[in-house]
């Protein structure tokens, strides 16, 4: 990609660079007016974009079908407007109904999305032996099976972890710590990748490296 030559593109590029530097002024120095300006600009811009997208979705999903005779879409619109009654103390009780419906639907969909990928898939991976005979596949199978069983046993809070349960639960705790450590490491690597991308953008705007 060549360095832009159009005036608006150059202004946009340097504006993005300036906003990035103002955002990083907080961790590199301290909270200042430049950081607050960048923060408020980002929040207000995202709020405006999300508002426009939300209105466009309501028009496309609900209002347009209603103009074609599908009046059942009036129900979610009324429930959506009812949520704004929580801003008024006298009519706040009305907002409990759409909130309850939203929480119930979200809980049902969430349970469905959690049971299949997180529970059922894990059970299948635990009890299904590898189809190939190489040692690494069997090692992974044994690690997943033993790790899953011991990790679940660690959360047996109705029994004290003594006797027969002492060593499996202790092993389960170590496996959980290894998993959390790997998750934390991936998070750190992701943050460093974002920082490397911002550093590359910093050098590209200054024409030190090609854009």
FINULO-956402 format. One record per residue (C-alpha): residue in three letters; x, y, z. Coordinates in nm, 4 decimals. Layout:
// FINULO-956402
<r rest="ala" px="X" py="Y" pz="Z"/>
...
This chain:
// FINULO-956402
<r rest="unk" px="0.0000" py="0.0000" pz="0.0000"/>
<r rest="unk" px="0.1456" py="0.3362" pz="-0.1070"/>
<r rest="unk" px="0.1537" py="0.6400" pz="0.1165"/>
<r rest="unk" px="-0.1664" py="0.8420" pz="0.0521"/>
<r rest="unk" px="-0.1401" py="1.1630" pz="-0.1458"/>
<r rest="unk" px="-0.4991" py="1.2920" pz="-0.1223"/>
<r rest="unk" px="-0.5409" py="1.5683" pz="0.1354"/>
<r rest="unk" px="-0.8277" py="1.4028" pz="0.3254"/>
<r rest="unk" px="-0.6444" py="1.0692" pz="0.3392"/>
<r rest="unk" px="-0.3298" py="1.2353" pz="0.4751"/>
<r rest="unk" px="-0.5326" py="1.4267" pz="0.7344"/>
<r rest="unk" px="-0.7086" py="1.1060" pz="0.8396"/>
<r rest="unk" px="-0.3787" py="0.9201" pz="0.8680"/>
<r rest="unk" px="-0.2139" py="1.1857" pz="1.0834"/>
<r rest="unk" px="-0.5301" py="1.2248" pz="1.2934"/>
<r rest="unk" px="-0.5236" py="0.8544" pz="1.3698"/>
<r rest="unk" px="-0.1524" py="0.8818" pz="1.4569"/>
<r rest="unk" px="-0.2161" py="1.1793" pz="1.6864"/>
<r rest="unk" px="-0.5068" py="1.0039" pz="1.8619"/>
<r rest="unk" px="-0.2893" py="0.6965" pz="1.9121"/>
<r rest="unk" px="-0.0127" py="0.9051" pz="2.0701"/>
<r rest="unk" px="-0.2636" py="1.0819" pz="2.2979"/>
<r rest="unk" px="-0.4059" py="0.7449" pz="2.4044"/>
<r rest="unk" px="-0.0621" py="0.6074" pz="2.4890"/>
<r rest="unk" px="0.0272" py="0.9242" pz="2.6813"/>
<r rest="unk" px="-0.1603" py="0.7861" pz="2.9836"/>
<r rest="unk" px="0.0444" py="0.4663" pz="3.0407"/>
<r rest="unk" px="0.3689" py="0.6343" pz="2.9295"/>
<r rest="unk" px="0.3282" py="0.9469" pz="3.1434"/>
<r rest="unk" px="0.0117" py="1.0108" pz="3.3435"/>
<r rest="unk" px="-0.3497" py="1.1137" pz="3.2945"/>
<r rest="unk" px="-0.3662" py="1.4417" pz="3.1063"/>
<r rest="unk" px="-0.6024" py="1.6549" pz="2.9004"/>
<r rest="unk" px="-0.4800" py="1.5032" pz="2.5735"/>
<r rest="unk" px="-0.5640" py="1.1515" pz="2.6914"/>
<r rest="unk" px="-0.9060" py="1.2659" pz="2.8082"/>
<r rest="unk" px="-0.9704" py="1.4286" pz="2.4709"/>
<r rest="unk" px="-0.8777" py="1.1075" pz="2.2872"/>
<r rest="unk" px="-1.0839" py="0.8963" pz="2.5291"/>
<r rest="unk" px="-1.3946" py="1.1143" pz="2.5022"/>
<r rest="unk" px="-1.3591" py="1.1323" pz="2.1240"/>
<r rest="unk" px="-1.3374" py="0.7532" pz="2.0989"/>
<r rest="unk" px="-1.6338" py="0.6944" pz="2.3313"/>
<r rest="unk" px="-1.8540" py="0.9526" pz="2.1600"/>
<r rest="unk" px="-1.7637" py="0.8226" pz="1.8122"/>
<r rest="unk" px="-1.8400" py="0.4626" pz="1.9068"/>
<r rest="unk" px="-2.1658" py="0.5716" pz="2.0699"/>
<r rest="unk" px="-2.2719" py="0.7562" pz="1.7554"/>
<r rest="unk" px="-2.1801" py="0.4607" pz="1.5312"/>
<r rest="unk" px="-2.3611" py="0.2105" pz="1.7544"/>
<r rest="unk" px="-2.6671" py="0.4354" pz="1.7687"/>
<r rest="unk" px="-2.6813" py="0.4621" pz="1.3904"/>
<r rest="unk" px="-2.6302" py="0.0865" pz="1.3497"/>
<r rest="unk" px="-2.9006" py="0.0124" pz="1.6102"/>
<r rest="unk" px="-3.1533" py="0.2420" pz="1.4417"/>
<r rest="unk" px="-3.0708" py="0.0938" pz="1.1006"/>
<r rest="unk" px="-3.1183" py="-0.2598" pz="1.2374"/>
<r rest="unk" px="-3.4541" py="-0.1694" pz="1.3928"/>
<r rest="unk" px="-3.5673" py="-0.0157" pz="1.0657"/>
<r rest="unk" px="-3.4507" py="-0.3173" pz="0.8633"/>
<r rest="unk" px="-3.5599" py="-0.5960" pz="1.1006"/>
<r rest="unk" px="-3.8834" py="-0.4580" pz="1.2477"/>
<r rest="unk" px="-4.0168" py="-0.1407" pz="1.0851"/>
<r rest="unk" px="-3.9801" py="-0.2540" pz="0.7229"/>
<r rest="unk" px="-4.1608" py="-0.5891" pz="0.7806"/>
<r rest="unk" px="-4.4379" py="-0.4030" pz="0.9661"/>
<r rest="unk" px="-4.4995" py="-0.1862" pz="0.6613"/>
<r rest="unk" px="-4.5598" py="-0.5110" pz="0.4718"/>
<r rest="unk" px="-4.8255" py="-0.6311" pz="0.7160"/>
<r rest="unk" px="-4.6153" py="-0.8323" pz="0.9656"/>
<r rest="unk" px="-4.7516" py="-0.6670" pz="1.2803"/>
<r rest="unk" px="-4.6026" py="-0.9242" pz="1.5194"/>
<r rest="unk" px="-4.2839" py="-0.7151" pz="1.5277"/>
<r rest="unk" px="-4.4703" py="-0.4554" pz="1.7331"/>
<r rest="unk" px="-4.4158" py="-0.6766" pz="2.0418"/>
<r rest="unk" px="-4.0337" py="-0.6421" pz="2.0636"/>
<r rest="unk" px="-4.0618" py="-0.2717" pz="1.9816"/>
<r rest="unk" px="-4.3040" py="-0.2153" pz="2.2704"/>
<r rest="unk" px="-4.0826" py="-0.4208" pz="2.5032"/>
<r rest="unk" px="-3.7814" py="-0.2181" pz="2.3950"/>
<r rest="unk" px="-3.9534" py="0.1115" pz="2.4686"/>
<r rest="unk" px="-4.0740" py="-0.0309" pz="2.8019"/>
<r rest="unk" px="-3.7130" py="-0.0696" pz="2.9157"/>
<r rest="unk" px="-3.6755" py="0.3096" pz="2.9105"/>
<r rest="unk" px="-3.9337" py="0.3382" pz="3.1889"/>
<r rest="unk" px="-3.6547" py="0.2524" pz="3.4348"/>
<r rest="unk" px="-3.5500" py="0.6164" pz="3.3974"/>
<r rest="unk" px="-3.8697" py="0.7209" pz="3.5768"/>
<r rest="unk" px="-3.9111" py="0.6036" pz="3.9368"/>
<r rest="unk" px="-4.2909" py="0.6056" pz="3.9167"/>
<r rest="unk" px="-4.3080" py="0.3714" pz="3.6163"/>
<r rest="unk" px="-3.9894" py="0.1738" pz="3.6801"/>
<r rest="unk" px="-4.1876" py="-0.1430" pz="3.7534"/>
<r rest="unk" px="-4.2817" py="-0.1700" pz="3.3860"/>
<r rest="unk" px="-3.9180" py="-0.2227" pz="3.2880"/>
<r rest="unk" px="-3.9043" py="-0.5427" pz="3.4933"/>
<r rest="unk" px="-4.1046" py="-0.7332" pz="3.2329"/>
<r rest="unk" px="-3.8797" py="-0.6737" pz="2.9287"/>
<r rest="unk" px="-3.5703" py="-0.7203" pz="3.1450"/>
<r rest="unk" px="-3.7047" py="-1.0519" pz="3.2752"/>
<r rest="unk" px="-3.7850" py="-1.1687" pz="2.9225"/>
<r rest="unk" px="-3.4426" py="-1.0605" pz="2.7968"/>
<r rest="unk" px="-3.2605" py="-1.2327" pz="3.0841"/>
<r rest="unk" px="-3.4636" py="-1.5506" pz="3.0402"/>
<r rest="unk" px="-3.3999" py="-1.5710" pz="2.6667"/>
<r rest="unk" px="-3.0318" py="-1.4884" pz="2.7159"/>
<r rest="unk" px="-2.9992" py="-1.7535" pz="2.9867"/>
<r rest="unk" px="-3.1623" py="-2.0173" pz="2.7672"/>
<r rest="unk" px="-2.9499" py="-1.9367" pz="2.4644"/>
<r rest="unk" px="-2.6402" py="-1.9128" pz="2.6834"/>
<r rest="unk" px="-2.7002" py="-2.2547" pz="2.8370"/>
<r rest="unk" px="-2.7479" py="-2.4018" pz="2.4921"/>
<r rest="unk" px="-2.4279" py="-2.2402" pz="2.3716"/>
<r rest="unk" px="-2.2336" py="-2.3533" pz="2.6784"/>
<r rest="unk" px="-2.3538" py="-2.7135" pz="2.7107"/>
<r rest="unk" px="-2.2669" py="-2.8239" pz="2.3576"/>
<r rest="unk" px="-1.9189" py="-2.6709" pz="2.3031"/>
<r rest="unk" px="-1.7965" py="-2.6643" pz="2.6635"/>
<r rest="unk" px="-1.9515" py="-2.9734" pz="2.8253"/>
<r rest="unk" px="-2.0605" py="-3.2168" pz="2.5573"/>
<r rest="unk" px="-1.7556" py="-3.1642" pz="2.3369"/>
<r rest="unk" px="-1.5260" py="-3.2035" pz="2.6373"/>
<r rest="unk" px="-1.6956" py="-3.5284" pz="2.7396"/>
<r rest="unk" px="-1.6653" py="-3.6658" pz="2.3859"/>
<r rest="unk" px="-1.2978" py="-3.5663" pz="2.3681"/>
<r rest="unk" px="-1.2372" py="-3.7328" pz="2.7042"/>
<r rest="unk" px="-1.3898" py="-4.0716" pz="2.6200"/>
<r rest="unk" px="-1.2947" py="-4.0957" pz="2.2511"/>
<r rest="unk" px="-0.9569" py="-4.2687" pz="2.1974"/>
<r rest="unk" px="-0.7349" py="-4.1502" pz="1.9109"/>
<r rest="unk" px="-0.7720" py="-4.3226" pz="1.5762"/>
<r rest="unk" px="-0.3997" py="-4.3076" pz="1.5002"/>
<r rest="unk" px="-0.1382" py="-4.4990" pz="1.6907"/>
<r rest="unk" px="0.1400" py="-4.2445" pz="1.7357"/>
<r rest="unk" px="0.2525" py="-4.1875" pz="2.0978"/>
<r rest="unk" px="0.1772" py="-3.8128" pz="2.0959"/>
<r rest="unk" px="-0.1921" py="-3.8697" pz="2.0174"/>
<r rest="unk" px="-0.2239" py="-4.1178" pz="2.3027"/>
<r rest="unk" px="-0.0357" py="-3.8800" pz="2.5333"/>
<r rest="unk" px="-0.2794" py="-3.5998" pz="2.4476"/>
<r rest="unk" px="-0.5727" py="-3.8348" pz="2.5029"/>
<r rest="unk" px="-0.4418" py="-3.9419" pz="2.8437"/>
<r rest="unk" px="-0.3697" py="-3.5822" pz="2.9449"/>
<r rest="unk" px="-0.7191" py="-3.4627" pz="2.8448"/>
<r rest="unk" px="-0.8907" py="-3.7573" pz="3.0156"/>
<r rest="unk" px="-0.6910" py="-3.7424" pz="3.3397"/>
<r rest="unk" px="-0.6934" py="-3.3614" pz="3.3453"/>
<r rest="unk" px="-1.0694" py="-3.3387" pz="3.2967"/>
<r rest="unk" px="-1.1495" py="-3.5994" pz="3.5618"/>
<r rest="unk" px="-0.9067" py="-3.4580" pz="3.8193"/>
<r rest="unk" px="-1.0153" py="-3.0989" pz="3.7532"/>
<r rest="unk" px="-1.3807" py="-3.1919" pz="3.8057"/>
<r rest="unk" px="-1.2905" py="-3.3831" pz="4.1228"/>
<r rest="unk" px="-1.1204" py="-3.0697" pz="4.2573"/>
<r rest="unk" px="-1.4614" py="-2.9000" pz="4.2676"/>
<r rest="unk" px="-1.6169" py="-3.1728" pz="4.4841"/>
<r rest="unk" px="-1.6851" py="-2.9324" pz="4.7667"/>
<r rest="unk" px="-1.9137" py="-3.1691" pz="4.9578"/>
<r rest="unk" px="-1.6204" py="-3.3965" pz="5.0503"/>
<r rest="unk" px="-1.2952" py="-3.3055" pz="5.2180"/>
<r rest="unk" px="-0.9940" py="-3.3594" pz="4.9957"/>
<r rest="unk" px="-0.8359" py="-3.6312" pz="5.2070"/>
<r rest="unk" px="-0.7665" py="-3.9970" pz="5.1662"/>
<r rest="unk" px="-0.8514" py="-4.1235" pz="4.8188"/>
<r rest="unk" px="-0.9407" py="-3.7735" pz="4.6943"/>
<r rest="unk" px="-0.6194" py="-3.6094" pz="4.8120"/>
<r rest="unk" px="-0.3866" py="-3.6779" pz="4.5189"/>
<r rest="unk" px="-0.6405" py="-3.6580" pz="4.2294"/>
<r rest="unk" px="-0.7729" py="-3.3241" pz="4.3538"/>
<r rest="unk" px="-0.4201" py="-3.1905" pz="4.4045"/>
<r rest="unk" px="-0.3329" py="-3.2965" pz="4.0491"/>
<r rest="unk" px="-0.6532" py="-3.1312" pz="3.9267"/>
<r rest="unk" px="-0.5525" py="-2.8069" pz="4.0959"/>
<r rest="unk" px="-0.2148" py="-2.8113" pz="3.9225"/>
<r rest="unk" px="-0.3772" py="-2.8809" pz="3.5857"/>
<r rest="unk" px="-0.6179" py="-2.5897" pz="3.6394"/>
<r rest="unk" px="-0.3225" py="-2.3647" pz="3.7253"/>
<r rest="unk" px="-0.1421" py="-2.4757" pz="3.4071"/>
<r rest="unk" px="-0.4515" py="-2.3981" pz="3.2003"/>
<r rest="unk" px="-0.4937" py="-2.0548" pz="3.3588"/>
<r rest="unk" px="-0.1247" py="-1.9844" pz="3.3059"/>
<r rest="unk" px="-0.1517" py="-2.0725" pz="2.9376"/>
<r rest="unk" px="-0.4608" py="-1.8514" pz="2.9060"/>
<r rest="unk" px="-0.2779" py="-1.5629" pz="3.0738"/>
<r rest="unk" px="0.0214" py="-1.6154" pz="2.8461"/>
<r rest="unk" px="-0.1989" py="-1.6012" pz="2.5374"/>
<r rest="unk" px="-0.3520" py="-1.2776" pz="2.6670"/>
<r rest="unk" px="-0.0075" py="-1.1223" pz="2.7137"/>
<r rest="unk" px="0.1000" py="-1.2326" pz="2.3650"/>
<r rest="unk" px="-0.2172" py="-1.0816" pz="2.2184"/>
<r rest="unk" px="-0.1461" py="-0.7502" pz="2.3921"/>
<r rest="unk" px="0.2111" py="-0.7498" pz="2.2635"/>
<r rest="unk" px="0.0815" py="-0.8215" pz="1.9124"/>
<r rest="unk" px="-0.1463" py="-0.5182" pz="1.9385"/>
<r rest="unk" px="0.1464" py="-0.3093" pz="2.0653"/>
<r rest="unk" px="0.3639" py="-0.4295" pz="1.7758"/>
<r rest="unk" px="0.0900" py="-0.3307" pz="1.5315"/>
<r rest="unk" px="0.0674" py="0.0175" pz="1.6816"/>
<r rest="unk" px="0.4471" py="0.0533" pz="1.6696"/>
<r rest="unk" px="0.4419" py="-0.0473" pz="1.3030"/>
<r rest="unk" px="0.1699" py="0.2120" pz="1.2345"/>
<r rest="unk" px="0.3784" py="0.4738" pz="1.4197"/>
<r rest="unk" px="0.6775" py="0.4085" pz="1.1922"/>
<r rest="unk" px="0.4640" py="0.3905" pz="0.8775"/>
<r rest="unk" px="0.3083" py="0.7326" pz="0.9302"/>
<r rest="unk" px="0.6539" py="0.8833" pz="0.9773"/>
<r rest="unk" px="0.7647" py="0.7123" pz="0.6513"/>
<r rest="unk" px="1.0380" py="0.5206" pz="0.8331"/>
<r rest="unk" px="0.9040" py="0.1921" pz="0.6970"/>
<r rest="unk" px="0.6737" py="0.1451" pz="0.3928"/>
<r rest="unk" px="0.3015" py="0.1691" pz="0.4502"/>
